[in-house]
Amino acid sequence: LDNRMMAILGLIGMVLLPTTVLVAVLGVPTGAAVTAKPSSVRAMFSAVRHNKPFWLYVSADALTQIGYGCFYAVLFVALDSYWGLGEKIPIILVTVVTVQLLAVPFSLRVAKRIGKHRTWAWAWMIHAVLMPLGFLFEPGQFSFWSFLLFASALTVLQAPQMVFPMAIVADIVDYDTLKSGQNRAGSYFSIRTLCNMGVSALGSSLGFCLLAAVGYDPKVSANAAAA
């Protein structure tokens, strides 16, 4: 992406970020306040270590984020160097983000029928099955619009990731509050965020290591077939 496109994306973010945050702040109802006592880091981990639903969730989320990080590490390299779609990346990004936002209400309706965790899980499993079909698009031998349709289908399956992980953590917090009578929401969300950032970095590192392992060199105009 050139500097002009980065400037456009930055301006869009400057407008949409405060606008959407304001909508969330004003539109989300305020729940009943539950008092919480200050605790140390040791006490925080001690409080959640016996919560099996939480660690089951963290394990699933960690696998998801490793894959997510790996995917996004190589995504722009693949779009530009492999498929030769560098100039059309902005079109792809705007389209898939729009489709993903439109898919959120559909994800919510599915979740009402089968549950948040099942919707989240099934979406990722179907996503994993469909993703390798991207190799059918050989460079220079496919319609851009068919590729965009394929990318849009994938991003529909990513919509539950935008909605349900934090909502599931909130359910786990409610479960813990029911069992313990204490509000430890801060501990749960903090640990989830810490694990999320760590495994995302691991996934990104894995993606770049895989590129290096197959001999991909961003400085050359044409890489070997394996790369």
Backbone bond lengths (Angstrom), bond angles and torsions (degrees), N, CA, C in turn:
res aa  C-N    CA-C-N  psi(-1)  N-CA   C-N-CA  omega(-1)  CA-C   N-CA-C  phi
1 L - - - 1.463 - - 1.525 109.77 -
2 D 1.327 116.59 134.14 1.451 118.64 179.80 1.530 110.45 -82.52
3 N 1.335 114.93 176.54 1.461 119.92 -175.47 1.527 112.22 -63.36
4 R 1.340 116.62 -33.46 1.466 119.26 -179.35 1.527 111.49 -64.90
5 M 1.346 115.61 -43.42 1.458 118.64 179.31 1.525 111.00 -66.01
6 M 1.333 117.51 -39.71 1.465 120.05 177.77 1.527 110.31 -62.88
7 A 1.339 116.93 -36.34 1.467 120.32 178.52 1.526 110.60 -66.13
8 I 1.341 116.27 -41.32 1.470 120.21 178.49 1.523 110.31 -62.81
9 L 1.336 116.41 -45.63 1.462 120.34 179.82 1.533 110.50 -62.36
10 G 1.336 116.06 -38.81 1.461 119.49 178.35 1.517 112.58 -63.75
11 L 1.325 116.14 -42.26 1.465 120.15 179.07 1.528 111.36 -65.76
12 I 1.337 116.02 -39.89 1.465 119.35 177.10 1.529 110.25 -60.61
13 G 1.329 115.71 -42.71 1.464 119.62 178.81 1.512 112.49 -64.41
14 M 1.327 116.45 -38.95 1.470 120.61 -179.61 1.525 111.54 -63.82
15 V 1.329 116.76 -30.32 1.465 120.48 179.96 1.526 111.10 -86.67
16 L 1.324 116.60 -48.16 1.461 120.17 -172.36 1.525 113.19 -75.27
17 L 1.330 117.83 -35.72 1.468 119.66 -176.72 1.527 112.36 -60.89
18 P 1.343 119.39 -55.36 1.477 117.64 178.53 1.524 112.56 -64.69
19 T 1.338 117.06 -31.50 1.468 119.45 -179.72 1.519 110.93 -65.95
20 T 1.324 116.73 -48.37 1.464 120.33 -177.79 1.527 111.72 -70.27
21 V 1.332 117.22 -34.28 1.466 119.57 176.10 1.525 109.88 -64.16
22 L 1.317 116.69 -41.48 1.469 120.74 178.89 1.529 110.48 -62.70
23 V 1.317 116.87 -42.38 1.472 120.48 178.16 1.528 110.20 -60.95
24 A 1.351 116.29 -42.78 1.465 119.80 179.83 1.533 111.36 -64.56
25 V 1.334 115.98 -43.31 1.468 120.27 -178.30 1.523 111.10 -64.13
26 L 1.322 116.33 -42.14 1.464 120.17 -176.48 1.531 112.46 -81.66
27 G 1.340 117.26 -26.56 1.454 119.95 -172.93 1.511 115.83 -93.64
28 V 1.338 117.43 -22.59 1.463 120.23 -177.13 1.520 109.80 -84.24
29 P 1.332 118.10 126.07 1.470 119.68 -179.79 1.525 111.70 -66.94
30 T 1.309 116.11 149.33 1.457 122.32 179.84 1.523 109.75 -86.37
31 G 1.320 116.74 125.87 1.458 121.10 179.89 1.515 111.59 -82.89
32 A 1.314 115.04 175.77 1.463 120.18 178.58 1.526 110.31 -71.10
33 A 1.320 116.69 134.30 1.457 121.22 -179.10 1.528 110.69 -76.47
34 V 1.346 115.95 135.56 1.461 122.03 176.83 1.524 107.13 -120.93
35 T 1.305 117.40 125.62 1.463 120.99 -176.73 1.527 110.56 -67.63
36 A 1.321 115.06 147.96 1.468 121.31 179.51 1.522 108.92 -137.27
37 K 1.335 115.81 139.23 1.455 120.71 178.16 1.529 110.15 -89.25
38 P 1.344 117.54 145.13 1.468 120.03 175.76 1.530 110.43 -60.91
39 S 1.345 116.14 145.30 1.465 119.49 -179.53 1.521 109.49 -143.48
40 S 1.338 115.29 159.65 1.452 121.32 178.88 1.525 109.82 -85.18
41 V 1.339 116.06 171.83 1.467 120.42 177.70 1.527 110.29 -62.70
42 R 1.322 116.56 -40.94 1.464 120.62 178.79 1.522 110.84 -62.07
43 A 1.329 115.62 -43.68 1.463 119.35 179.09 1.521 111.30 -66.39
44 M 1.327 116.76 -32.31 1.460 121.20 -179.94 1.529 110.43 -63.75
45 F 1.339 116.70 -48.72 1.463 119.53 179.56 1.526 111.32 -69.73
46 S 1.319 116.17 -34.19 1.463 119.55 179.19 1.516 111.19 -64.74
47 A 1.318 116.06 -34.23 1.464 120.61 -176.70 1.521 112.07 -69.98
48 V 1.330 117.09 -30.39 1.464 119.69 -174.13 1.530 113.07 -103.45
49 R 1.315 118.28 -6.51 1.470 119.64 -170.92 1.523 113.27 -66.65
50 H 1.311 118.47 -23.33 1.461 120.51 -178.32 1.532 112.47 -98.93
51 N 1.321 116.53 7.32 1.459 120.12 -179.38 1.534 108.55 -89.50
52 K 1.325 117.46 94.76 1.464 121.75 -175.37 1.531 113.02 -61.86
53 P 1.341 118.87 -41.86 1.468 117.55 177.56 1.527 113.30 -57.41
54 F 1.336 116.33 -36.30 1.452 119.35 -179.18 1.518 111.20 -66.89
55 W 1.315 118.43 -45.36 1.466 120.83 -177.53 1.520 111.76 -73.17
56 L 1.319 116.98 -28.70 1.462 119.65 172.60 1.524 109.37 -65.01
57 Y 1.324 115.40 -43.22 1.460 119.87 177.31 1.531 111.07 -63.56
58 V 1.334 117.42 -45.96 1.462 121.18 -178.75 1.527 110.51 -59.78
59 S 1.333 116.90 -39.14 1.465 120.17 179.55 1.526 110.72 -63.81
60 A 1.335 116.19 -46.17 1.467 119.96 179.16 1.526 110.74 -64.35
61 D 1.319 116.15 -42.17 1.457 121.06 -179.23 1.525 110.86 -65.29
62 A 1.332 116.49 -36.79 1.463 120.32 179.67 1.528 110.78 -64.16
63 L 1.318 117.30 -44.70 1.464 120.23 177.56 1.526 110.91 -61.23
64 T 1.327 114.98 -40.98 1.462 120.08 178.32 1.529 110.87 -60.90
65 Q 1.320 116.95 -46.33 1.456 120.71 -175.55 1.523 112.24 -71.32
66 I 1.330 117.81 -31.30 1.466 119.77 174.94 1.532 109.36 -62.94
67 G 1.333 116.28 -45.92 1.453 119.61 177.54 1.515 112.34 -64.92
68 Y 1.317 115.67 -41.52 1.469 121.74 179.46 1.530 110.44 -61.18
69 G 1.333 116.21 -46.75 1.456 120.54 -179.38 1.520 112.03 -63.36
70 C 1.328 115.96 -42.22 1.465 120.95 178.45 1.522 110.53 -63.31
71 F 1.326 115.86 -42.77 1.462 121.98 -179.57 1.524 111.37 -59.66
72 Y 1.327 116.69 -49.93 1.455 119.71 -176.12 1.530 112.51 -74.47
73 A 1.331 117.20 -21.83 1.461 119.41 176.47 1.529 111.07 -66.64
74 V 1.315 116.83 -37.07 1.468 120.23 -175.58 1.531 112.55 -102.18
75 L 1.342 118.04 -7.06 1.458 121.09 -172.91 1.530 112.67 -58.39
76 F 1.332 117.24 -52.92 1.455 119.54 -175.74 1.526 111.36 -69.92
77 V 1.324 116.47 -32.26 1.465 120.08 174.89 1.525 109.80 -63.06
78 A 1.337 116.26 -44.41 1.459 120.22 -179.66 1.523 111.45 -65.34
79 L 1.340 116.53 -45.35 1.462 120.01 -178.56 1.525 111.66 -62.95
80 D 1.327 116.55 -38.93 1.459 120.29 -175.52 1.536 112.04 -87.12
81 S 1.330 116.65 -59.17 1.458 120.36 -172.30 1.526 113.51 -76.99
82 Y 1.324 117.42 -34.81 1.468 119.51 -175.76 1.530 111.37 -90.46
83 W 1.337 116.53 -56.32 1.465 119.71 -176.35 1.530 113.03 -86.22
84 G 1.326 117.37 -12.48 1.456 119.91 178.20 1.513 113.79 69.49
85 L 1.329 116.30 33.64 1.463 121.08 -176.57 1.524 112.10 -107.78
86 G 1.311 116.97 24.03 1.461 120.28 -175.95 1.511 113.91 -53.90
87 E 1.345 117.06 -42.93 1.464 120.16 -178.47 1.526 112.24 -70.96
88 K 1.322 117.53 -19.04 1.464 120.36 -176.86 1.527 112.86 -103.00
89 I 1.341 116.85 5.69 1.462 119.97 178.88 1.530 112.04 -57.43
90 P 1.345 120.05 -43.30 1.477 118.71 177.81 1.523 112.93 -58.33
91 I 1.346 116.87 -40.65 1.468 120.08 178.27 1.520 110.17 -62.50
92 I 1.323 115.97 -43.45 1.466 120.72 -179.98 1.525 110.44 -62.23
93 L 1.326 116.65 -46.05 1.468 120.63 -176.78 1.526 111.60 -64.02
94 V 1.328 115.92 -46.88 1.470 119.29 -179.10 1.524 110.22 -62.25
95 T 1.329 116.70 -41.02 1.469 120.73 -178.37 1.515 111.67 -65.70
96 V 1.337 117.01 -50.02 1.463 119.08 -174.44 1.531 111.72 -69.58
97 V 1.333 117.25 -34.55 1.462 119.27 177.22 1.525 110.52 -65.97
98 T 1.328 116.60 -41.29 1.464 120.51 177.57 1.517 111.20 -62.69
99 V 1.327 115.99 -45.31 1.469 120.61 178.63 1.526 110.51 -61.97
100 Q 1.322 116.51 -40.48 1.459 120.07 -179.47 1.523 111.50 -63.67
101 L 1.321 117.17 -42.02 1.458 120.47 177.92 1.529 110.83 -63.49
102 L 1.325 116.82 -41.39 1.460 120.61 179.20 1.524 111.80 -67.51
103 A 1.342 116.81 -24.30 1.463 121.01 -178.46 1.527 112.98 -82.39
104 V 1.332 117.54 -14.07 1.467 120.36 -177.83 1.529 111.99 -60.48
105 P 1.346 120.45 -48.00 1.476 119.18 177.98 1.528 112.81 -59.16
106 F 1.333 116.79 -36.54 1.467 120.08 177.14 1.522 110.43 -63.29
107 S 1.342 117.07 -42.03 1.461 121.32 178.15 1.525 110.96 -61.24
108 L 1.322 116.06 -39.28 1.466 119.95 179.43 1.529 111.10 -64.97
109 R 1.335 116.49 -39.43 1.468 119.34 178.83 1.522 111.18 -65.93
110 V 1.329 116.55 -39.91 1.470 120.12 177.30 1.524 109.99 -63.75
111 A 1.336 116.14 -41.91 1.467 120.68 -178.63 1.520 111.98 -62.88
112 K 1.328 117.37 -32.19 1.467 120.18 178.24 1.526 111.65 -65.88
113 R 1.327 116.10 -24.00 1.467 120.23 -178.79 1.513 112.25 -91.39
114 I 1.331 118.06 -41.36 1.469 120.03 -173.18 1.524 113.11 -118.87
115 G 1.334 118.66 -4.05 1.460 121.45 179.01 1.517 112.47 100.04
116 K 1.310 115.61 153.50 1.469 120.86 -178.54 1.523 111.93 -64.62
117 H 1.333 116.60 -45.62 1.461 119.06 -174.65 1.521 111.87 -67.84
118 R 1.336 117.91 -35.84 1.462 120.16 178.36 1.529 111.50 -71.61
119 T 1.328 116.00 -38.72 1.466 119.28 176.54 1.513 110.62 -61.15
120 W 1.317 116.00 -45.41 1.469 122.54 178.91 1.525 110.49 -60.92
121 A 1.326 116.92 -46.46 1.462 121.36 -176.62 1.529 111.70 -67.64
122 W 1.339 116.63 -47.92 1.460 119.86 -178.88 1.524 111.46 -63.26
123 A 1.315 117.26 -37.73 1.464 120.24 178.96 1.520 110.95 -60.56
124 W 1.341 116.68 -44.08 1.463 118.82 -179.43 1.522 112.24 -71.03
125 M 1.325 117.59 -35.13 1.467 118.78 179.18 1.525 111.45 -67.27
126 I 1.322 116.76 -42.36 1.465 120.04 176.88 1.525 109.97 -65.65
127 H 1.331 116.33 -39.25 1.466 121.93 176.92 1.529 110.27 -58.12
128 A 1.318 116.91 -43.80 1.465 121.16 -178.87 1.530 111.42 -65.19
129 V 1.335 116.36 -34.10 1.465 120.32 179.04 1.529 110.87 -72.09
130 L 1.328 116.89 -39.07 1.465 121.16 -175.95 1.529 112.87 -79.23
131 M 1.327 117.84 -30.92 1.455 121.01 -173.90 1.534 113.99 -52.80
132 P 1.340 120.16 -45.01 1.475 119.15 -179.17 1.529 114.08 -62.05
133 L 1.336 117.57 -16.70 1.460 119.24 177.40 1.529 111.45 -63.77
134 G 1.327 116.60 -16.20 1.453 120.02 176.42 1.519 112.77 -59.94
135 F 1.336 117.34 -25.39 1.464 120.38 179.26 1.528 112.19 -69.94
136 L 1.329 117.14 -14.10 1.466 120.04 176.76 1.529 111.37 -70.94
137 F 1.340 116.49 -19.26 1.462 120.51 178.68 1.530 109.05 -86.43
138 E 1.320 116.26 90.83 1.460 120.49 -179.68 1.520 109.88 -78.77
139 P 1.325 117.62 138.61 1.468 121.39 -176.19 1.530 111.83 -51.59
140 G 1.340 114.56 130.01 1.446 120.42 176.58 1.512 115.49 76.29
141 Q 1.348 117.57 2.11 1.461 120.25 -175.17 1.534 111.65 -127.90
142 F 1.319 116.87 34.36 1.458 119.15 179.69 1.527 109.59 -149.29
143 S 1.322 114.67 159.20 1.457 120.99 176.60 1.529 109.38 -80.53
144 F 1.322 116.17 132.07 1.461 119.57 178.96 1.515 110.90 -59.57
145 W 1.336 117.21 -37.37 1.453 120.77 -176.44 1.525 111.60 -70.10
146 S 1.339 117.30 -33.06 1.466 119.24 174.73 1.522 110.15 -68.93
147 F 1.325 116.57 -36.08 1.465 120.42 176.32 1.520 110.56 -65.11
148 L 1.333 116.08 -41.45 1.460 120.21 179.97 1.529 110.64 -65.66
149 L 1.327 116.99 -36.21 1.463 121.08 176.52 1.527 110.48 -64.27
150 F 1.323 116.45 -41.78 1.467 121.51 177.73 1.530 110.55 -62.84
151 A 1.332 117.16 -45.59 1.466 121.17 179.24 1.527 110.92 -63.33
152 S 1.320 116.80 -36.78 1.466 120.51 179.14 1.525 111.03 -66.82
153 A 1.334 116.64 -39.16 1.464 120.24 177.57 1.521 110.72 -62.03
154 L 1.331 116.28 -40.06 1.465 119.96 178.43 1.524 111.36 -65.30
155 T 1.322 115.95 -40.05 1.466 118.46 -176.66 1.524 111.99 -71.34
156 V 1.341 117.92 -25.05 1.464 120.42 172.26 1.524 109.52 -61.16
157 L 1.326 115.75 -39.21 1.463 120.70 -179.54 1.529 111.90 -74.87
158 Q 1.326 117.12 -16.19 1.464 120.48 176.42 1.524 111.96 -86.69
159 A 1.326 117.00 -12.41 1.468 120.14 -177.24 1.530 112.84 -58.09
160 P 1.356 119.76 -42.44 1.472 118.46 178.07 1.525 113.94 -57.61
161 Q 1.331 117.80 -29.61 1.453 120.60 177.67 1.515 111.22 -64.68
162 M 1.324 116.80 -29.03 1.458 121.00 179.84 1.527 112.56 -75.72
163 V 1.335 117.11 -18.38 1.457 121.12 -169.95 1.525 113.43 -113.73
164 F 1.325 117.53 -46.09 1.459 120.20 -161.95 1.529 117.78 -92.02
165 P 1.339 121.15 -30.46 1.472 118.08 -177.54 1.522 114.25 -53.84
166 M 1.332 117.44 -49.75 1.463 119.10 -178.68 1.523 111.49 -69.94
167 A 1.346 116.22 -31.90 1.463 119.26 176.73 1.527 110.62 -66.50
168 I 1.327 117.44 -35.61 1.467 121.14 177.46 1.524 110.05 -66.83
169 V 1.340 116.36 -40.12 1.468 119.38 176.05 1.527 109.93 -60.02
170 A 1.328 116.97 -40.77 1.465 120.32 178.46 1.531 110.76 -61.42
171 D 1.334 116.99 -38.64 1.471 120.30 176.64 1.525 110.62 -63.88
172 I 1.332 116.12 -40.58 1.464 120.42 179.24 1.523 110.72 -65.31
173 V 1.328 116.21 -38.07 1.470 120.50 176.12 1.529 110.21 -61.61
174 D 1.329 116.59 -43.66 1.469 120.38 178.25 1.526 110.73 -61.21
175 Y 1.318 116.34 -39.47 1.471 121.39 177.95 1.527 110.35 -62.14
176 D 1.342 115.56 -44.36 1.461 119.99 179.68 1.531 110.68 -65.63
177 T 1.325 116.72 -40.49 1.466 120.54 178.43 1.521 110.81 -62.34
178 L 1.335 116.02 -39.68 1.467 120.78 177.72 1.523 111.05 -62.37
179 K 1.344 116.26 -40.18 1.466 120.38 -176.86 1.527 112.74 -78.57
180 S 1.344 116.10 -39.02 1.454 119.74 -172.22 1.525 114.20 -102.78
181 G 1.332 116.25 -20.78 1.458 119.63 -175.51 1.513 113.62 76.29
182 Q 1.357 116.86 9.28 1.462 121.19 -179.05 1.523 109.75 -118.23
183 N 1.320 114.91 153.70 1.455 120.55 176.46 1.526 108.92 -99.20
184 R 1.336 115.98 104.03 1.462 120.13 -179.50 1.522 110.50 -116.50
185 A 1.318 115.23 33.26 1.460 120.43 -177.92 1.527 111.30 -57.10
186 G 1.326 117.10 -42.25 1.457 120.36 -179.24 1.510 112.72 -58.30
187 S 1.331 116.45 -40.74 1.459 120.60 179.79 1.521 110.89 -64.13
188 Y 1.312 115.94 -46.39 1.466 119.79 -177.77 1.523 112.08 -64.26
189 F 1.318 116.38 -47.05 1.462 118.92 -178.43 1.523 111.20 -68.30
190 S 1.335 117.34 -34.02 1.468 120.32 178.94 1.523 110.90 -66.63
191 I 1.327 116.88 -45.38 1.463 120.39 -179.57 1.518 110.13 -65.72
192 R 1.329 116.69 -41.18 1.466 119.67 178.50 1.519 110.35 -60.78
193 T 1.337 117.23 -44.97 1.461 120.63 -179.37 1.519 110.95 -64.25
194 L 1.342 117.27 -41.23 1.459 121.43 178.99 1.525 110.59 -61.25
195 C 1.335 116.95 -47.85 1.468 121.08 179.15 1.518 110.75 -64.08
196 N 1.331 116.15 -40.67 1.453 121.35 -178.18 1.525 111.44 -61.21
197 M 1.333 116.74 -46.68 1.456 120.45 -178.96 1.526 111.09 -66.34
198 G 1.344 116.15 -39.11 1.456 119.81 -178.72 1.521 112.87 -64.78
199 V 1.327 116.65 -48.12 1.466 119.01 -177.18 1.524 111.40 -74.65
200 S 1.343 118.31 -27.77 1.465 120.32 174.04 1.524 110.53 -62.72
201 A 1.334 115.83 -43.05 1.465 120.03 176.53 1.518 110.83 -63.67
202 L 1.330 116.50 -38.38 1.460 120.62 177.23 1.529 110.51 -62.72
203 G 1.337 116.22 -43.17 1.456 120.05 179.24 1.517 112.25 -63.59
204 S 1.327 117.13 -43.34 1.461 120.57 178.15 1.525 110.66 -62.13
205 S 1.324 116.59 -43.03 1.463 120.82 178.09 1.523 110.58 -61.14
206 L 1.330 116.17 -40.93 1.461 120.46 178.93 1.526 110.89 -61.93
207 G 1.338 116.39 -42.11 1.458 119.72 178.65 1.515 112.34 -59.85
208 F 1.336 117.20 -46.47 1.461 120.68 179.96 1.527 111.23 -68.53
209 C 1.332 117.19 -35.53 1.467 120.16 177.43 1.527 111.16 -64.98
210 L 1.327 116.54 -37.14 1.462 119.90 177.56 1.526 111.01 -65.91
211 L 1.333 116.25 -39.38 1.465 119.06 175.93 1.530 110.74 -61.22
212 A 1.328 115.80 -42.79 1.465 119.48 179.38 1.529 111.05 -66.79
213 A 1.336 116.74 -36.92 1.467 120.87 -177.41 1.526 112.49 -64.31
214 V 1.335 116.18 -32.62 1.473 118.79 179.77 1.524 111.89 -93.45
215 G 1.317 116.87 6.10 1.456 120.64 173.32 1.504 115.99 84.28
216 Y 1.342 117.42 20.92 1.465 118.86 179.16 1.522 109.86 -70.07
217 D 1.341 115.37 132.42 1.465 121.44 179.71 1.522 108.63 -126.01
218 P 1.343 118.57 112.78 1.471 120.26 -177.79 1.521 113.36 -70.00
219 K 1.327 117.50 -10.94 1.475 119.94 -175.11 1.530 112.57 -88.23
220 V 1.333 117.33 -14.36 1.469 118.81 -177.78 1.530 109.28 -98.67
221 S 1.329 115.49 154.88 1.470 120.09 -178.07 1.511 112.47 -76.31
222 A 1.339 117.96 -27.15 1.467 121.23 -179.54 1.517 109.18 -141.04
223 N 1.320 116.41 123.25 1.450 121.79 178.03 1.524 111.02 -92.18
224 A 1.330 115.17 166.14 1.467 119.86 176.94 1.523 110.00 -67.21
225 A 1.333 116.37 163.92 1.462 121.30 -176.86 1.524 111.50 -59.64
226 A 1.322 117.87 -40.16 1.461 121.17 -178.73 1.527 110.93 -62.22
227 A 1.326 116.22 -42.08 1.476 120.26 179.19 1.512 109.92 -66.36
